[in-house]
Amino acid sequence: MEGYILDWANLLLRWLHVITAIAWVGSSFYFVFLDSSLTPPEDEDLKKQGVSGELWAVHGGGFYHPVKFNVSPPKLPDHLHWFYWESYTTWLSGFALLTVSYLWNANIYLVNPADPNAMSAPLAVFTALSFLAVFWLLYDGICRVFGFKKHGDAIVGAMVLVLVCIAAYLACHIFPGQAAFLLMGAMLATSMSANVFFWIIPGQRTVVRALKNGDPVDPIYGKRGKQRSVHNTYFTLPVLFAMLSNHYGWLYNQKYNWLVLIGMMFAGATIRQFFVLRHGHKLGRNKHPWPYALIGVLVILGVIAWLRPGPKPAAAAAPASAPASQPAAGAVPYGEVAKVFAQHCVLCHSATGLAQKNVKLDSPGEVAQHTQQIYQQVVVLRKMPFGNPEGLSADERDLVKRWFESGASTAP
């Protein structure tokens, strides 16, 4: 019953998380586009009001004319829309999902099942949460110290890149690969939402309060908010990659999975840079940003080439549509794959111990009910064993592949 409830919680939280993330990312991308596409106002009245940029757009059968005021408008409207619940709800639903999916079963998802004594479940939870908090504190400190110095953006960018590389290396050496990738995404996403909570919204509230009180508005609040908002847009694609990667075991079940993660995150950031600058290029403000897109694509192609599978031996027989009760001629004997299951799988999938997802692989009858799942998780997605704790070899995966394709017999 606990597993059933957790599955429903996982589904509903994932649904909420995706919806709110779309809203947050969409509004973030829109305002980055808007800032990059604004042109100086032509109307003298707009200039007198302090408008620094305007944009004409058409969408949904109507015309829109957004304008941006330099520092603040001369008068606040009665109704002012704030953009923050998209961020807060995304983080809250994401943290709840992390809790249900990983922290709740830390002994399986955060601790290497082959060496459970290396780190206790409570310590694994503490370490995972520390990644979220410590990265934010270090990143925030970098921004505070170097953010507004000469060449501050370049310095902050370089230091944050080094910080992300160190975090990726540590995460992939402390946690199983799938958990490490997900935690890196959660780490960056936490900093994004913290930027909104600690800097962007408080700065905007200070400006609004000054306007209501008739006090002069300090432009530093707008500059700080803009800086953190720009950082968020560069974090977005790396975060999305890290979150999606947990569905693809061949990404994180690598000896140098931390390099894979760094490479793909770097590619995402450079591709995002292309989209940020392309709007300015259309207005003649900067050169065409195609080199950034090219670098990102080349890095992705390099990772694809690096992770390409090696040559596989021919299958022992033609694929079968359903498991056979008796092995066909030339089929892989069940006894051979049973040894693989006993070494790598039954620790988490057995009737006498754990039975994750209610899958048991310690008897021929149970294995016969899950042959398609075994093939999908072990061979196609390479997600299992989780974190590959004892190093399921390529030859062993190929053995499971040939066993399935030759009929998946469970007969002794």
URZI-V774261 format. One record per pair of residues at least 4 apart in sequence whose C-alpha atoms are under 8 Angstrom apart, sorted by the first residue. I is the first residue (numbers start at 1). J is the second residue. D is the distance in Angstrom with one decimal. If there is no record, write none. Layout:
I_J_D ; I_J_D
//
This chain:
1_5_6.3 ; 2_6_6.1 ; 3_7_6.1 ; 3_357_7.4 ; 4_8_6.4 ; 5_9_6.2 ; 6_10_5.9 ; 6_100_6.7 ; 7_11_6.2 ; 8_12_6.1 ; 9_13_5.9 ; 9_97_8.0 ; 9_100_7.3 ; 10_14_5.9 ; 10_97_6.2 ; 10_100_6.5 ; 10_101_6.8 ; 11_15_6.1 ; 12_16_6.2 ; 13_17_5.9 ; 13_93_6.0 ; 13_94_7.5 ; 13_96_7.2 ; 13_97_5.8 ; 14_18_6.1 ; 14_93_7.6 ; 14_94_7.6 ; 14_97_6.6 ; 15_19_6.3 ; 16_20_6.2 ; 16_90_7.9 ; 16_93_6.7 ; 17_21_5.9 ; 17_89_7.6 ; 17_90_5.5 ; 17_91_8.0 ; 17_93_5.3 ; 17_94_5.8 ; 18_22_6.1 ; 18_90_7.8 ; 19_23_6.5 ; 20_24_6.1 ; 20_86_5.7 ; 20_87_7.6 ; 20_89_6.4 ; 20_90_5.2 ; 21_25_5.9 ; 21_86_7.1 ; 21_87_7.5 ; 21_90_5.4 ; 22_26_5.7 ; 23_27_6.1 ; 23_86_6.0 ; 24_28_6.1 ; 24_86_4.8 ; 24_87_5.7 ; 24_90_7.5 ; 25_29_6.0 ; 25_236_7.4 ; 26_30_6.1 ; 27_31_6.2 ; 28_32_6.3 ; 28_229_7.9 ; 28_233_6.8 ; 29_33_6.1 ; 29_233_7.1 ; 30_34_6.0 ; 31_35_6.1 ; 32_36_6.2 ; 32_230_7.6 ; 32_233_7.8 ; 32_276_6.9 ; 33_37_6.0 ; 33_276_6.9 ; 33_279_6.9 ; 34_38_6.1 ; 34_55_7.6 ; 36_276_7.2 ; 36_277_7.4 ; 36_279_5.7 ; 36_280_5.6 ; 37_55_6.9 ; 37_279_5.7 ; 37_280_6.4 ; 37_283_7.4 ; 38_53_4.9 ; 38_54_5.0 ; 38_55_5.3 ; 38_67_7.9 ; 39_52_7.9 ; 39_53_4.9 ; 39_54_5.5 ; 39_55_6.6 ; 40_52_5.9 ; 40_53_4.6 ; 40_54_6.4 ; 41_46_6.5 ; 41_47_6.4 ; 41_51_6.9 ; 41_52_6.7 ; 41_53_5.5 ; 41_54_5.7 ; 42_46_7.7 ; 42_47_7.7 ; 43_47_6.6 ; 44_48_6.3 ; 45_49_6.4 ; 46_50_6.6 ; 46_51_5.5 ; 47_51_5.3 ; 47_52_7.2 ; 49_69_7.9 ; 49_73_7.1 ; 49_74_6.4 ; 50_69_5.6 ; 50_70_5.8 ; 50_72_7.8 ; 50_73_6.8 ; 50_74_7.4 ; 51_67_6.6 ; 51_68_5.6 ; 51_69_4.2 ; 51_70_5.9 ; 51_73_7.8 ; 52_67_7.7 ; 52_68_5.8 ; 52_69_5.4 ; 52_70_5.2 ; 53_67_5.7 ; 53_68_5.3 ; 53_69_7.2 ; 54_65_6.9 ; 54_66_5.8 ; 54_67_4.2 ; 54_68_6.3 ; 55_64_8.0 ; 55_65_5.7 ; 55_66_5.6 ; 55_67_6.5 ; 56_63_7.2 ; 56_64_5.8 ; 56_65_4.7 ; 56_66_7.0 ; 57_63_5.8 ; 57_64_5.1 ; 57_65_6.5 ; 58_62_5.7 ; 58_63_4.4 ; 58_64_6.0 ; 59_63_6.4 ; 59_64_7.6 ; 69_73_5.6 ; 71_217_7.2 ; 71_218_7.9 ; 71_219_5.7 ; 71_222_6.7 ; 72_207_7.7 ; 72_217_7.4 ; 75_211_7.6 ; 76_80_7.9 ; 76_208_7.9 ; 76_211_7.3 ; 76_212_7.7 ; 83_87_7.9 ; 84_88_6.3 ; 84_196_6.9 ; 84_197_7.9 ; 84_201_7.3 ; 85_89_5.7 ; 86_90_6.1 ; 87_91_6.3 ; 87_193_5.7 ; 87_196_7.3 ; 88_92_6.0 ; 88_193_6.5 ; 88_197_8.0 ; 89_93_5.9 ; 90_94_5.9 ; 91_95_6.0 ; 91_189_7.2 ; 91_190_6.8 ; 91_193_6.6 ; 92_96_6.1 ; 93_97_6.1 ; 94_98_6.1 ; 94_186_7.9 ; 95_99_6.1 ; 95_186_8.0 ; 96_100_6.2 ; 97_101_5.9 ; 98_102_5.5 ; 98_103_6.5 ; 99_103_4.6 ; 99_104_5.7 ; 100_104_5.4 ; 100_105_7.9 ; 101_105_7.1 ; 102_106_5.6 ; 102_109_5.6 ; 102_110_6.8 ; 102_179_7.7 ; 103_109_7.7 ; 103_110_7.5 ; 103_125_6.0 ; 105_109_6.2 ; 105_110_7.8 ; 106_110_4.8 ; 106_111_6.3 ; 106_121_5.3 ; 106_122_7.7 ; 106_124_6.8 ; 106_125_6.6 ; 107_111_5.1 ; 107_112_7.9 ; 107_113_7.4 ; 107_116_7.4 ; 107_120_7.3 ; 107_121_4.9 ; 108_112_7.1 ; 108_113_6.2 ; 108_348_7.9 ; 109_176_7.3 ; 109_179_6.6 ; 109_386_7.5 ; 110_121_7.3 ; 110_124_6.0 ; 110_125_7.5 ; 110_175_5.7 ; 110_176_6.5 ; 110_179_6.3 ; 111_115_7.8 ; 111_116_6.2 ; 111_118_8.0 ; 111_119_6.5 ; 111_120_7.2 ; 111_121_6.6 ; 111_124_6.6 ; 111_175_6.5 ; 111_176_7.1 ; 112_116_5.9 ; 112_118_7.9 ; 112_175_7.1 ; 112_176_6.3 ; 112_387_7.1 ; 112_389_5.9 ; 113_347_7.7 ; 113_389_6.3 ; 114_389_5.3 ; 114_390_6.1 ; 115_389_7.9 ; 116_120_6.9 ; 119_123_6.3 ; 119_124_6.4 ; 120_124_6.1 ; 121_125_6.2 ; 122_126_6.2 ; 123_127_6.0 ; 124_128_6.1 ; 125_129_6.2 ; 126_130_6.0 ; 127_131_6.4 ; 128_132_7.0 ; 128_183_7.0 ; 129_133_6.5 ; 130_134_5.6 ; 131_135_5.9 ; 131_167_7.8 ; 131_183_7.6 ; 131_187_6.4 ; 132_136_6.5 ; 132_183_7.8 ; 132_186_7.0 ; 132_187_4.4 ; 132_188_7.7 ; 132_190_6.4 ; 132_191_7.7 ; 133_137_6.3 ; 133_187_7.8 ; 134_138_6.2 ; 135_139_5.9 ; 135_163_7.8 ; 135_167_7.9 ; 135_187_6.9 ; 135_191_7.6 ; 136_140_5.8 ; 136_187_7.7 ; 136_190_7.4 ; 136_191_5.2 ; 136_194_7.7 ; 137_141_6.0 ; 138_142_6.2 ; 139_143_6.4 ; 139_160_6.5 ; 139_163_7.9 ; 139_191_8.0 ; 140_144_6.2 ; 141_145_6.1 ; 142_146_5.8 ; 142_147_7.1 ; 142_156_6.4 ; 142_159_7.5 ; 142_160_7.8 ; 143_147_4.5 ; 143_148_8.0 ; 143_156_6.3 ; 144_148_7.9 ; 145_149_8.0 ; 146_152_5.4 ; 146_155_6.9 ; 146_156_6.4 ; 147_152_4.8 ; 147_153_6.2 ; 147_155_7.8 ; 147_156_6.3 ; 148_152_5.3 ; 148_153_7.7 ; 151_155_6.3 ; 152_156_6.0 ; 153_157_6.0 ; 154_158_6.1 ; 155_159_6.2 ; 156_160_6.0 ; 157_161_6.1 ; 158_162_6.4 ; 159_163_6.2 ; 160_164_6.1 ; 161_165_6.2 ; 162_166_6.3 ; 163_167_6.2 ; 164_168_6.1 ; 164_262_7.8 ; 165_169_6.2 ; 165_262_6.3 ; 166_170_6.2 ; 167_171_5.9 ; 167_184_7.6 ; 168_172_6.1 ; 168_180_7.6 ; 168_181_7.9 ; 168_184_6.7 ; 168_258_5.5 ; 168_261_7.1 ; 168_262_6.9 ; 169_173_6.3 ; 169_258_5.3 ; 169_259_7.8 ; 170_174_6.1 ; 171_175_5.8 ; 171_180_5.0 ; 171_181_7.8 ; 171_183_7.6 ; 171_184_7.4 ; 172_176_6.7 ; 172_177_5.7 ; 172_180_5.2 ; 172_181_7.5 ; 172_257_6.9 ; 172_258_5.7 ; 174_180_7.8 ; 175_179_6.1 ; 175_180_5.4 ; 176_180_6.0 ; 176_386_7.2 ; 176_387_4.2 ; 176_388_7.6 ; 176_389_7.6 ; 177_181_6.2 ; 177_252_4.8 ; 177_253_6.1 ; 177_257_7.1 ; 177_387_5.2 ; 178_182_6.3 ; 178_245_7.8 ; 178_246_5.3 ; 178_249_7.4 ; 178_252_5.9 ; 178_253_7.9 ; 178_386_7.5 ; 178_387_6.3 ; 179_183_6.0 ; 179_246_7.8 ; 179_387_8.0 ; 180_184_6.2 ; 181_185_6.5 ; 181_242_5.4 ; 181_243_7.3 ; 181_245_7.1 ; 181_246_6.9 ; 181_252_7.3 ; 181_261_7.1 ; 182_186_6.2 ; 182_242_5.7 ; 182_243_5.5 ; 182_245_7.8 ; 182_246_6.7 ; 183_187_5.9 ; 184_188_6.4 ; 184_239_7.7 ; 184_242_6.7 ; 185_189_6.1 ; 185_238_7.2 ; 185_239_4.5 ; 185_240_7.2 ; 185_241_7.8 ; 185_242_4.9 ; 185_243_5.8 ; 186_190_5.9 ; 186_239_7.3 ; 186_243_7.9 ; 187_191_6.5 ; 188_192_6.3 ; 188_235_6.6 ; 188_239_6.4 ; 189_193_6.3 ; 189_235_7.6 ; 189_236_7.9 ; 189_239_6.4 ; 190_194_6.0 ; 191_195_6.0 ; 192_196_6.7 ; 192_231_7.9 ; 192_232_5.3 ; 192_235_7.4 ; 193_197_6.2 ; 194_198_5.7 ; 194_199_7.7 ; 195_199_5.3 ; 195_200_6.3 ; 195_228_6.0 ; 195_229_7.5 ; 195_232_7.8 ; 196_200_4.7 ; 196_201_5.8 ; 196_228_7.8 ; 196_229_7.8 ; 197_201_5.9 ; 197_202_7.1 ; 198_202_6.3 ; 199_203_5.9 ; 199_224_7.2 ; 199_225_6.1 ; 199_228_7.5 ; 200_204_6.3 ; 200_224_7.3 ; 200_225_4.4 ; 200_226_7.6 ; 200_228_7.1 ; 200_229_7.5 ; 201_205_6.1 ; 201_225_7.8 ; 202_206_6.2 ; 203_207_6.4 ; 203_221_4.9 ; 203_222_6.9 ; 203_224_7.8 ; 203_225_6.6 ; 204_208_6.2 ; 204_221_7.0 ; 204_222_7.3 ; 204_225_7.8 ; 205_209_6.0 ; 206_210_6.2 ; 206_221_7.8 ; 207_211_6.3 ; 207_217_6.0 ; 207_218_7.5 ; 207_221_7.3 ; 208_212_6.2 ; 209_213_6.2 ; 210_214_6.0 ; 210_215_4.8 ; 210_216_6.5 ; 210_217_6.1 ; 211_215_6.0 ; 211_216_7.3 ; 211_217_7.1 ; 219_223_6.5 ; 220_224_6.1 ; 221_225_6.1 ; 222_226_6.0 ; 223_227_6.1 ; 224_228_6.4 ; 225_229_6.1 ; 226_230_6.2 ; 227_231_6.4 ; 228_232_6.2 ; 229_233_6.5 ; 230_234_6.7 ; 231_235_6.4 ; 232_236_6.3 ; 233_237_7.9 ; 233_272_7.6 ; 234_238_7.7 ; 234_269_5.3 ; 234_272_6.2 ; 234_273_7.2 ; 235_239_6.1 ; 235_269_6.8 ; 236_240_6.3 ; 236_269_8.0 ; 237_241_6.2 ; 237_265_7.3 ; 237_268_5.0 ; 237_269_6.4 ; 237_272_7.0 ; 238_242_6.2 ; 238_264_7.2 ; 238_265_4.3 ; 238_266_7.3 ; 238_268_5.4 ; 238_269_6.5 ; 239_243_6.2 ; 239_265_7.7 ; 240_244_6.2 ; 241_245_5.9 ; 241_264_7.5 ; 241_265_7.1 ; 241_268_7.8 ; 242_246_7.2 ; 242_261_7.6 ; 242_265_7.8 ; 245_249_7.9 ; 245_251_7.0 ; 245_252_7.8 ; 246_252_7.7 ; 247_381_7.4 ; 247_383_7.3 ; 248_252_7.5 ; 248_381_5.4 ; 248_382_6.9 ; 248_383_6.4 ; 249_253_5.7 ; 249_381_5.4 ; 249_382_4.5 ; 249_383_4.0 ; 249_384_7.4 ; 250_254_7.0 ; 250_307_7.9 ; 250_381_6.6 ; 250_382_5.5 ; 250_383_7.2 ; 251_257_6.9 ; 251_260_7.2 ; 251_307_7.9 ; 252_257_5.1 ; 252_260_7.7 ; 252_387_7.9 ; 253_257_6.7 ; 253_382_7.6 ; 253_383_7.7 ; 253_387_6.5 ; 253_388_6.6 ; 256_260_6.7 ; 257_261_6.2 ; 258_262_6.2 ; 259_263_6.0 ; 260_264_6.2 ; 260_303_6.7 ; 261_265_6.1 ; 262_266_6.0 ; 263_267_6.2 ; 263_299_6.5 ; 263_300_7.4 ; 263_303_7.4 ; 264_268_6.2 ; 264_299_7.3 ; 264_300_6.4 ; 264_303_7.8 ; 265_269_6.3 ; 266_270_6.3 ; 266_296_7.3 ; 267_271_6.1 ; 267_295_7.2 ; 267_296_4.0 ; 267_297_6.9 ; 267_299_6.0 ; 267_300_6.5 ; 268_272_6.1 ; 268_296_6.6 ; 269_273_6.2 ; 269_296_7.9 ; 270_274_6.5 ; 270_292_5.3 ; 270_293_6.4 ; 270_295_7.0 ; 270_296_5.5 ; 271_275_6.7 ; 271_292_6.0 ; 271_293_4.8 ; 271_295_8.0 ; 271_296_5.5 ; 271_297_7.8 ; 272_276_6.2 ; 273_277_6.2 ; 273_289_7.8 ; 273_292_6.5 ; 273_293_7.8 ; 274_278_6.0 ; 274_289_5.2 ; 274_290_6.5 ; 274_291_7.9 ; 274_292_5.4 ; 274_293_5.5 ; 275_279_7.3 ; 276_280_7.8 ; 277_281_6.3 ; 277_286_7.3 ; 277_288_7.7 ; 277_289_6.1 ; 278_282_6.4 ; 278_288_6.6 ; 278_289_6.1 ; 279_283_6.8 ; 280_284_6.3 ; 280_285_5.1 ; 280_286_5.9 ; 281_285_5.5 ; 281_286_5.0 ; 281_287_5.8 ; 281_288_5.6 ; 281_289_7.6 ; 289_293_7.2 ; 290_294_6.1 ; 291_295_6.1 ; 292_296_6.3 ; 293_297_6.1 ; 294_298_6.0 ; 295_299_6.2 ; 296_300_6.3 ; 297_301_6.1 ; 298_302_6.0 ; 299_303_6.3 ; 300_304_6.2 ; 301_305_6.1 ; 302_306_6.0 ; 303_307_6.1 ; 304_308_6.1 ; 312_398_7.8 ; 315_402_5.5 ; 315_405_7.1 ; 315_406_7.5 ; 316_330_6.1 ; 316_331_6.3 ; 316_332_7.6 ; 316_402_6.2 ; 316_405_7.9 ; 316_406_6.3 ; 317_330_6.8 ; 317_331_6.7 ; 317_402_7.8 ; 317_405_6.8 ; 317_406_5.0 ; 318_405_6.4 ; 318_406_6.1 ; 319_404_7.5 ; 319_405_4.1 ; 319_406_5.6 ; 319_407_6.8 ; 320_404_7.7 ; 320_405_5.8 ; 320_406_6.1 ; 320_407_5.0 ; 320_408_8.0 ; 321_407_7.7 ; 322_407_6.7 ; 322_408_7.7 ; 323_368_7.1 ; 323_371_7.4 ; 323_404_7.7 ; 323_407_5.1 ; 323_408_4.8 ; 323_409_5.7 ; 323_410_8.0 ; 324_328_7.9 ; 324_407_5.4 ; 324_408_6.3 ; 324_409_4.9 ; 324_410_7.5 ; 325_409_5.6 ; 325_410_6.4 ; 325_411_5.9 ; 326_409_5.9 ; 326_410_7.4 ; 326_411_5.5 ; 327_331_5.8 ; 327_332_7.7 ; 327_333_7.0 ; 327_407_6.9 ; 327_408_7.8 ; 327_409_5.2 ; 327_410_7.8 ; 327_411_6.7 ; 328_406_7.3 ; 328_407_7.1 ; 330_406_7.8 ; 331_402_7.8 ; 331_403_6.6 ; 331_406_5.1 ; 331_407_7.0 ; 332_336_7.3 ; 332_399_7.6 ; 332_402_6.6 ; 332_403_4.8 ; 332_406_6.8 ; 332_408_8.0 ; 333_337_7.3 ; 333_403_7.3 ; 333_409_7.3 ; 333_412_7.6 ; 334_338_6.0 ; 334_403_7.6 ; 334_408_7.7 ; 334_409_6.2 ; 334_410_5.3 ; 334_411_6.5 ; 334_412_6.3 ; 335_339_6.5 ; 335_412_6.6 ; 336_340_7.0 ; 337_341_6.3 ; 337_399_7.0 ; 337_400_6.2 ; 337_403_7.4 ; 338_342_6.0 ; 339_343_6.2 ; 340_344_6.0 ; 340_345_7.5 ; 340_396_7.1 ; 341_345_4.8 ; 341_346_6.1 ; 341_361_6.8 ; 341_362_7.5 ; 342_346_5.4 ; 342_347_7.8 ; 342_362_7.0 ; 343_347_8.0 ; 344_385_6.6 ; 344_389_8.0 ; 344_390_6.8 ; 344_392_7.0 ; 345_349_6.0 ; 345_361_7.0 ; 345_385_6.4 ; 346_350_5.1 ; 346_360_7.2 ; 346_361_5.9 ; 346_362_5.9 ; 347_353_7.1 ; 347_354_6.9 ; 348_353_7.2 ; 348_354_5.0 ; 348_355_5.9 ; 348_356_6.1 ; 349_353_7.3 ; 349_354_5.6 ; 349_355_4.3 ; 349_356_5.8 ; 349_358_7.7 ; 349_359_5.7 ; 349_360_4.5 ; 349_361_5.6 ; 349_362_7.3 ; 350_354_5.7 ; 350_355_5.3 ; 350_359_7.4 ; 350_360_4.5 ; 350_361_5.8 ; 350_362_5.4 ; 351_355_6.4 ; 351_360_6.0 ; 351_362_7.1 ; 355_359_5.5 ; 355_360_5.8 ; 356_360_7.9 ; 359_366_7.7 ; 359_370_7.4 ; 360_366_5.8 ; 360_367_7.0 ; 361_366_5.7 ; 361_367_5.1 ; 362_366_7.0 ; 362_367_7.3 ; 363_367_6.3 ; 364_368_6.1 ; 364_410_5.4 ; 364_411_7.4 ; 365_369_6.8 ; 365_410_7.5 ; 366_370_6.9 ; 367_371_6.2 ; 367_410_7.4 ; 368_408_7.8 ; 368_409_7.8 ; 368_410_6.3 ; 370_374_6.1 ; 371_375_6.2 ; 371_404_7.2 ; 371_408_6.9 ; 372_376_6.1 ; 373_377_5.9 ; 374_378_5.7 ; 374_379_7.6 ; 375_379_5.2 ; 375_380_6.6 ; 375_400_7.2 ; 375_401_6.6 ; 375_404_6.8 ; 376_380_4.9 ; 376_381_6.0 ; 376_382_7.7 ; 377_381_5.2 ; 377_382_5.5 ; 377_383_5.3 ; 377_384_5.6 ; 378_382_4.6 ; 378_383_6.1 ; 378_384_5.1 ; 378_385_7.2 ; 378_397_6.6 ; 378_400_7.8 ; 379_397_5.9 ; 379_398_7.4 ; 379_400_7.2 ; 379_401_6.2 ; 383_387_7.7 ; 384_388_6.6 ; 385_389_7.0 ; 385_392_7.5 ; 388_392_6.1 ; 392_396_6.3 ; 392_397_7.0 ; 393_397_6.4 ; 394_398_6.1 ; 395_399_6.1 ; 396_400_6.4 ; 397_401_6.2 ; 398_402_6.1 ; 399_403_6.1 ; 400_404_6.2 ; 401_405_6.1 ; 402_406_5.9 ; 403_407_6.5 ; 403_408_5.2 ; 403_409_7.5 ; 404_408_4.1 ; 404_409_7.8
//
